[in-house]
Amino acid sequence: MVCLDFSLTPEQEKLKNIAKEFAEKELAPKARELDKNPVFPRDLLKRICELGIGVGAIIPKEYGGNAIGHLARILVNIEIAKASAFMGLALQTIPIGLWVLLHFGNEEQKKKYIPEVAKGEKIACLAATEPTGGSDIANVNTVAKKVGNNYVVNGSKVFITLAPESDVCLFTAKTEGGVSLFVVEKGTEGLILGPADEREGLRAAKVGGIRFKDCKIPEENLVGKEGQGLRAALKGITEVGRPGNIAMAVGISEAVFERTLQFLKDRKLYGGKALAGLQGIQFTLADMYMEIEASKLLAYKVGWLLDQGKTGVEIGKEIAATKAYTSEVAKKVAFKAISLCGAYGTLPGFDLIRYLRDALETDASAGANNVCRMLLGRELTGILSLGG
Ligand SMILES: Cc1cc2nc3c(=O)[nH]c(=O)nc-3n(C[C@H](O)[C@H](O)[C@H](O)COP(=O)(O)OP(=O)(O)OC[C@H]3O[C@@H](n4cnc5c(N)ncnc54)[C@H](O)[C@@H]3O)c2cc1C
């Protein structure tokens, strides 16, 4: 009896190939320019969604999604991130809010907000991080005060992917009943989306702040019940955000490795010998390959576990380990690659510095690597290390 099967289904292979072809033909040629002069290409996001491999990947068809599954989403996002990591970040973060609405929203909210975002017609963000520290996610200082049938919101969020581009924003805020989750639409008075920060990595993903200034929101916009906000946000971050980040990191590692290997085969020294033929170089390549292969297998396992119906609570350990590992590998691989390519490694036309800058962003995004280590430590020892 075969218990462990590493093969992909024909459908998964097909979706991966669709993503690869799109990424190579339509994303890769624009990636350098979009890094230099960052604008978020909504048209390209829409095209990815039309191909059935975008924001709606894990959203049920009845809400405008494609229901291709978590493993297929990871496979597809790896291909997209290989060509342009910022689009990998967009596919990582936009569905988080949809997932949260799917599991905590009421039917009216699901029908109102999910389909247009799943089809790439609108953009959504989930805003949890505050200036007081993203790792301390429970320390929410944004306040939603109940006044009659409305909530009046004051506070600010930072480092929110696509903040200035978002049409729909889900956010955490403190209410009388604890931390709660709300949904608000662009154009609501007192809601200031953006501007984007000047960042060094994933630049076209337009990460920026959000402010609420006496922003009046009807009580129907509460998602779930008061006090469920943290649980809801963490479900989205763990089951959708971290797997997205994992795929982005693997995509960066693979792209860097492929470029570097090709360069080392082409580069001839010592009377026409390829650099790739030097044992010292091969050892580094071998190390890079081992870590990327391990990253990929861990990533696939996370997708597979989620497809088995496991929740973020049940497989928090596997997800945290994979998130931190794949991010560390992406950073390390990009760093080593630049060294292997000598002075060519830092030329802008070679893109390795862009990939390194993008790789560095995979650490903080979706729960910092150290926070993943902290979660792992708690799972392994039964002791939460916070508080000394
Ligand atoms: C590209 C990008 C996109 C993002 N998109 C979003 C988004 O869409 N929505 C959103 O809400 N947020 C988003 N974030 C914010 C992200 O969630 C936070 O950056 C992250 O949670 C870390 O918070 P911080 O940056 O405030 O760092 P801090 O929390 O201040 O942490 C700083 C450092 O301390 C370490 N650290 C923290 N706690 C511990 C501990 N207990 N033990 C050991 N080390 C610790 C961290 O690992 C980190 O290295 C994004 C961030 C990035 C970089």
The ligand as an SDF file (V2000), in Angstrom:
LIG
                    3D

 53 58  0  0  0  0  0  0  0  0999 V2000
    6.0890   43.2670    3.1570 C   0  0  0  0  0  0  0  0  0  0  0  0
    5.2070   43.3290    4.3550 C   0  0  0  0  0  0  0  0  0  0  0  0
    3.8330   43.2460    4.2060 C   0  0  0  0  0  0  0  0  0  0  0  0
    2.9940   43.3320    5.3220 C   0  0  0  0  0  0  0  0  0  0  0  0
    1.6310   43.2980    5.1550 N   0  0  0  0  0  0  0  0  0  0  0  0
    0.8170   43.3890    6.2380 C   0  0  0  0  0  0  0  0  0  0  0  0
   -0.6100   43.3820    6.0910 C   0  0  0  0  0  0  0  0  0  0  0  0
   -1.1370   43.2920    4.9750 O   0  0  0  0  0  0  0  0  0  0  0  0
   -1.3690   43.4920    7.2120 N   0  0  0  0  0  0  0  0  0  0  0  0
   -0.8270   43.6020    8.4600 C   0  0  0  0  0  0  0  0  0  0  0  0
   -1.5690   43.6930    9.4260 O   0  0  0  0  0  0  0  0  0  0  0  0
    0.5290   43.6310    8.6250 N   0  0  0  0  0  0  0  0  0  0  0  0
    1.3440   43.5230    7.5520 C   0  0  0  0  0  0  0  0  0  0  0  0
    2.7160   43.5580    7.7090 N   0  0  0  0  0  0  0  0  0  0  0  0
    3.2660   43.7850    9.0270 C   0  0  0  0  0  0  0  0  0  0  0  0
    3.8370   42.5200    9.6660 C   0  0  0  0  0  0  0  0  0  0  0  0
    2.7930   41.6890   10.0960 O   0  0  0  0  0  0  0  0  0  0  0  0
    4.7160   42.9930   10.8280 C   0  0  0  0  0  0  0  0  0  0  0  0
    5.8390   43.6470   10.2580 O   0  0  0  0  0  0  0  0  0  0  0  0
    5.1670   41.8470   11.7070 C   0  0  0  0  0  0  0  0  0  0  0  0
    4.0880   41.3440   12.4390 O   0  0  0  0  0  0  0  0  0  0  0  0
    6.2680   42.3000   12.6730 C   0  0  0  0  0  0  0  0  0  0  0  0
    5.8800   43.4610   13.3290 O   0  0  0  0  0  0  0  0  0  0  0  0
    6.8710   44.7300   13.3930 P   0  0  0  0  0  0  0  0  0  0  0  0
    7.3510   44.9930   12.0170 O   0  0  0  0  0  0  0  0  0  0  0  0
    6.1430   45.7950   14.1110 O   0  0  0  0  0  0  0  0  0  0  0  0
    8.1210   44.2350   14.2070 O   0  0  0  0  0  0  0  0  0  0  0  0
    8.2060   44.0140   15.8030 P   0  0  0  0  0  0  0  0  0  0  0  0
    6.9800   43.3380   16.2680 O   0  0  0  0  0  0  0  0  0  0  0  0
    8.6010   45.2940   16.4230 O   0  0  0  0  0  0  0  0  0  0  0  0
    9.4240   43.0000   15.8780 O   0  0  0  0  0  0  0  0  0  0  0  0
   10.7690   43.4280   15.6220 C   0  0  0  0  0  0  0  0  0  0  0  0
   11.7090   42.2390   15.7070 C   0  0  0  0  0  0  0  0  0  0  0  0
   11.6010   41.6340   16.9910 O   0  0  0  0  0  0  0  0  0  0  0  0
   11.3740   40.2480   16.8520 C   0  0  0  0  0  0  0  0  0  0  0  0
   10.4990   39.7790   17.9310 N   0  0  0  0  0  0  0  0  0  0  0  0
    9.2660   40.2190   18.2310 C   0  0  0  0  0  0  0  0  0  0  0  0
    8.7500   39.5210   19.2470 N   0  0  0  0  0  0  0  0  0  0  0  0
    9.6790   38.6060   19.6000 C   0  0  0  0  0  0  0  0  0  0  0  0
    9.7370   37.5740   20.5840 C   0  0  0  0  0  0  0  0  0  0  0  0
    8.7010   37.3410   21.3950 N   0  0  0  0  0  0  0  0  0  0  0  0
   10.8680   36.8420   20.6910 N   0  0  0  0  0  0  0  0  0  0  0  0
   11.9230   37.0750   19.8720 C   0  0  0  0  0  0  0  0  0  0  0  0
   11.9150   38.0230   18.9020 N   0  0  0  0  0  0  0  0  0  0  0  0
   10.8080   38.7790   18.7730 C   0  0  0  0  0  0  0  0  0  0  0  0
   10.7080   40.0870   15.5020 C   0  0  0  0  0  0  0  0  0  0  0  0
   10.9530   38.8040   14.9510 O   0  0  0  0  0  0  0  0  0  0  0  0
   11.3980   41.1480   14.6900 C   0  0  0  0  0  0  0  0  0  0  0  0
   12.5920   40.6150   14.1810 O   0  0  0  0  0  0  0  0  0  0  0  0
    3.5620   43.4720    6.6060 C   0  0  0  0  0  0  0  0  0  0  0  0
    4.9600   43.5300    6.7520 C   0  0  0  0  0  0  0  0  0  0  0  0
    5.7690   43.4610    5.6460 C   0  0  0  0  0  0  0  0  0  0  0  0
    7.2540   43.5440    5.8190 C   0  0  0  0  0  0  0  0  0  0  0  0
  1  2  1  0
  2  3  1  0
  2 52  2  0
  3  4  2  0
  4  5  1  0
  4 50  1  0
  5  6  2  0
  6  7  1  0
  6 13  1  0
  7  8  2  0
  7  9  1  0
  9 10  1  0
 10 11  2  0
 10 12  1  0
 12 13  2  0
 13 14  1  0
 14 15  1  0
 14 50  1  0
 15 16  1  0
 16 17  1  0
 16 18  1  0
 18 19  1  0
 18 20  1  0
 20 21  1  0
 20 22  1  0
 22 23  1  0
 23 24  1  0
 24 25  2  0
 24 26  1  0
 24 27  1  0
 27 28  1  0
 28 29  2  0
 28 30  1  0
 28 31  1  0
 31 32  1  0
 32 33  1  0
 33 34  1  0
 33 48  1  0
 34 35  1  0
 35 36  1  0
 35 46  1  0
 36 37  1  0
 36 45  1  0
 37 38  2  0
 38 39  1  0
 39 40  1  0
 39 45  2  0
 40 41  1  0
 40 42  2  0
 42 43  1  0
 43 44  2  0
 44 45  1  0
 46 47  1  0
 46 48  1  0
 48 49  1  0
 50 51  2  0
 51 52  1  0
 52 53  1  0
M  END
$$$$
